[in-house]
Amino acid sequence: MTKVYPGDISEVDKIELIDGGTGERKIVEEKEIINRWIQEIKDIELIPDNNQEERAGYRFGISLYEGDEIKLGFIPNQINRIYYKSNNEFGNHIKTFFEEQFGRVF
């Protein structure tokens, strides 16, 4: 994640989570929670998928902010219009974060 983030990922001060199934949104602004989650995902290596054909839909949408500016918006298998191979570690961290913030199972 640090390779694709445009700047210093430790400066993120807000995360918007979007449930792709319902459109429900959650905003996380507690710095301790943000820092913990970023520490979990920031060094995970993602491998670009050979198949870069467009895909439809998503389950988890994430936007990282600095102030009111979206610095990076992504879904688990697509960042900056590049599709990545499925990564269980990355996916599990995202799923767990959503479950914690939405208070339900995904």
N, C-alpha and C positions, 0 to 999 in steps of 0.2 A: 504493500500500500504506500509506503513512503516513496517508492519510485514513481508512482503515478500522481501523487498529491502535489498540486502546484504551490509549493511553499513549505512551511514548517508545520507538519501535521499536529504538533503539540499545541499549536495556536487555535485549534478548533474549540469553539466555545458554545456550539449548539449543534444538535443532531436532530434531523427530522426523519421520522420513520413512517413509511407508507405501507399499509397492508394492501397488496395488489389485488387481493380477492374482494375486499369490501370498499377500498378507498379510504378507510379510516386512517387518521394521522395522529401521531404522538410527537411532541417536542420534548427533547431532553436538554436541559440547560445546567444541570448539576455537574460542575467541573470534575468532581471526584468520580462520578459514574462515567463521564465522557473519557477521562484519562484512563480509567481501568480498561474500558472496552478498546480504546485505541492501542493500549499496550498489548492486548491480546491479539490484535489483528495486524499491527503495523509491519511486522517482519515476515508475514506469511508470503511465500513466493507463489505468484500466480503465473501459469503458463498459457500463453495465447493458444487458442484453438485453431487448428488448421482450417476449419470450416468457419468462414467469416460471413456467411449468408445471414440476412436479417431473420430475426425470430420475433414471435409475438407473445405479449403478456409477461408478467412477472409475479412472483409471490411477495418478495421483499424489496422495497425501494428505500434507499438511504441517501440523504443529502447532508454533507458536512459544511458547516458555516463558520466564518469568522465575522463576528458582528452580524450585520444583516446581509452579508454577501455569501451566496452559495459558492464555495470553493471547489466542491466535487460532488457530483450526483452519480450514483451507481446502483446497479443490481448485482447480485452475487456472481453472475457469469458475464457481466458486461461493464467495463469501465472505460470512459472516454471513447465510446464507439468501437471498442475492441472487445471481441468475445474471448472468454477464457475457458479453459477446461475446468470441469467441476473439481472443486477442492473441498474435501469433506471437513477438514479443520476449519477453513474459512466459513463454509456453510453452517457448520455447527455453532460457531461463535455468533453468527448473524441470527440464526434461529433462536438461540438461547437469549440473546439480547432482546429480540422482539417479544419473546414469551415473558421475560421479566418486566418489560415496559408496558405491554398490553394486558398482562395479568391473565393470560390464557394460553392454551396449547395451540401450536401451529403445525 
